[in-house]
Amino acid sequence: MTRVALVGRGATLSSLAARLPRVDPSLEVVTLAPGEAPDDAEIALCWYPPPGSFARLPRLRLVHSIAAGCDHLLADPSLPAQVPVCRMVDPDQRLGMTEFVLWAVLHYHRRLDQVFADRARHRWHWPVQREASGCRVGVMGLGALGAHAAQALAVQGFSVRGWARSAKHLDGVACFAGEEAFDAFLDGLDILVCLLPLTEATRGILGRATFARLARDAAVINLGRGEHLVRDDLRAALDQGQLRGALLDVFEREPLPEDDPLWRDHRVIITPHMASASSLDTIAAQVVANIHRLERGEALLNRIDPSRGY
């Protein structure tokens, strides 16, 4: 039997303990609890594992994230350099993310943030509306999720730009690539959507310099990682009127603590890391497929490049 250790936290990870053996009865699934002795599992299935977890798995042959992001794995110095790391790539997750992006962009484009603020004051006010073509939306990150969302926005008539590390070509989207094109990408955007992976190059990218390049009264939507955002710079941009609002789905600490001041800021919409997620069946199927590929010596699906961080 192949032994799989669940390492980390969350209901999705816990639910896979029963789901994986249904897909492949030869799998033995265990949970690596904090403080326990080393385990002989060869596969680690992870979501935000405690630091040092991989040092307790001396026979480790594969590390697999249960989501698209792998920054939480690469940040652990106990991760052996020779062990491959894979992530989830799910067409349904792509559709879910696109739905969320469309909703978030429409919320600001149709000025529903203003409508809800007026409602709280019992104020009947008709906000000025404009065509989608007059709304400049930028999508940072043009991987499987970002590219699909950017093109869906273009189909809805928005003026869409996309920015990525390397050159991309997408129908209906003006694509920019590399650090040298970043300012041109940002220039005058009305809504900025972040779907970047977290790397040292993207950490803190949603900060003062980025906000200053946007159109005044712009909105920011962060669906990447909490570490992309410089919170003090966000607060300053909101106070100064450079930004009118922000929608945050990801945070450095999750769940967001009850006493966090973001909860009390009416200009900030908070959602609980819900923009999109793969189903348990999809996760189990992809993980088992990669375990079988590992055993047969075949190329792994969705293997990441640690030097790039994704």
Steps between C-alpha positions, in 0.01 A plus 500: 500500500605859437485714812369856463536756780256791526704796621347833597157631584150549367179307444588417139823330600326303776225386264756346265587237762191303398482614137843385380456128586172501309691595187785257571447243779874427502569838661548523876419851619620641832497845657834645606410674824728767652757361741473138392799277420632468141281308256597270212245649257631553147237755392415825679166657413507852640327826579710744707708236681661607829865606451739206513239239410695351211794419726272244665452313171839341421359279219325785321475465120225749406347814651157598366298814569122464515462837322658704222741680734828351623661794678403351837713196414802672348531729802590205725879447512442136600367423149764276335633658181490172308133421575255608226215735590168499313192718512136480394385616158124473470281630213205531737711709737580724206129550435433571867775760513369668187152523653645662810710747300200598288291561811774704669569714195129560438457600866736792449417572136129537578595695815315264730749591770350849490145361494558287810662792682197716414265227619662502841415872521147448358604717206335454159764596246548389140872452428631603163531197273732452203564245231731211573727615218576810704618298799868403491562173683842350559567137589835424662592137437408325175524135594211258458278701735598853406497448125149354506371782721662770286346365181158467663519867601589591142197308372284713731633811326751626756826657391734230633874491554700207631846483655725199552864413544527367144331603177142383443256534211129505588206596282352833606768566762789747473786296648805640675801302619786552739600763752582754230135499380338507844444877523349513150265217595383681814468846351147634557330169586159535665499148650804285578463124554789303654523131413876469528688213662693600811872531436768727640448719194124536558499530880370848588419583137166654604655802664541876478684512166246273332199687638644835387503387135127417498223744412384703798198336667610154379420168667729208581398132510751261659438131430865395503663485844476721806873567482453683170338788687673771704220576742629839619529615139144384430368694797688813391373473141143464625534793740647721227232410245741336258301181554128492566486139610662159520370145491726258688453125486844402635695600809837438661321340794190291438239498635520876535493570877176642637678809633675582173430866405421401142164370620405852606603678180186549290714559190635146512299191401623184672428152365633181668745368237206373296568631149539148363589149613527153350254229598615212718448260210722706270775535760495128578507402132796725416699398808445129433593548133829656604570225753455242224725701268765519771488124549532440124782752460294725274494879478285655773196716432520868594849482646626841605837663442635593847731762350196690368270423794217359286 
